[in-house]
Amino acid sequence: MKHKQGFTLLEILLVLLVLSLSAMAVVMTLPDNSQETAKKNAERLYQRMQLLSEEAIFSGRNFGVYVDEAKHEIDFLMLTNEGWQPLQSSDINKVVSVEDDVGFRFELGGEVWNNADRLFKPGSLFEEMDFGEEDEEKKVYTPQVIMFTSGEMTAFSLHFWASSTPDQYWTVTSSSDGVLRIKSPEESRNEAK
């Protein structure tokens, strides 16, 4: 008489448990998609600003950046005889939109900006004045960051983070001498300590 051998219910359940635990471990090690989006936005801004900084040196023209946190946009500007105008380049978009699931915060920085003893408050002299209704399409902003022909740049920090992980942010930063850097969340966390 032949005896048929098979798997017991306990053995099958044990295999399923091991498979589910290994699948969960793999899913937990995958990067958060929104965190990748924040990194991609920071890298995209860093690369565009690096190109504009080099273009300012080689072409002898000043460029600017205006960060509009309310609209989730970063505008690139060029100084012309008529004042600051939207960038007219086929290589670099004049406006970069930041995805909705990515938060970002702009800060002017540097030695002079962080000095509590300075004479004037930060901001424009004309912020409180109303010059009438302006068409939103024709409105050109004064840049917050200027890239000069000498290679210097306004010192700033721009932090990007995923909505799901606001404590882990990528930072694009510049010193006043024009050195542009991108910092990972680990580097930003280490500097804060």
MOWO-V503568 format. One record per backbone hydrogen bond with DSSP energy under -0.5 kcal/mol. NH is the residue of the N-H (numbers start at 1). CO is the residue of the C=O. If there is no record, write none. Layout:
BEGIN
NH|CO + NH|CO
END
This chain:
BEGIN
4|2 + 12|8 + 13|9 + 14|10 + 15|11 + 16|12 + 17|13 + 18|14 + 19|15 + 20|16 + 21|17 + 22|18 + 23|19 + 24|20 + 25|21 + 26|22 + 27|23 + 28|24 + 29|25 + 30|26 + 30|27 + 36|32 + 37|33 + 38|34 + 39|35 + 40|36 + 41|37 + 42|38 + 43|39 + 44|40 + 45|41 + 46|42 + 47|43 + 48|44 + 49|45 + 50|46 + 51|47 + 52|48 + 53|49 + 54|50 + 55|51 + 56|52 + 57|53 + 58|54 + 59|55 + 60|56 + 63|147 + 64|77 + 65|145 + 66|75 + 68|66 + 68|73 + 69|67 + 72|68 + 73|68 + 74|96 + 75|66 + 76|94 + 77|64 + 78|85 + 79|62 + 80|78 + 80|83 + 83|80 + 85|78 + 87|76 + 89|87 + 96|74 + 98|72 + 102|99 + 103|161 + 105|159 + 107|157 + 109|155 + 114|110 + 115|112 + 116|114 + 118|115 + 127|124 + 129|126 + 131|129 + 139|135 + 144|65 + 145|65 + 147|63 + 148|146 + 148|152 + 151|148 + 153|176 + 154|146 + 156|174 + 157|107 + 158|172 + 159|105 + 160|170 + 161|103 + 162|165 + 162|168 + 163|101 + 165|162 + 168|165 + 169|167 + 170|160 + 171|183 + 172|158 + 173|171 + 173|181 + 174|156 + 175|179 + 178|175 + 180|178 + 181|173 + 183|171 + 188|184 + 189|185 + 190|186 + 191|187 + 192|188 + 193|189
END
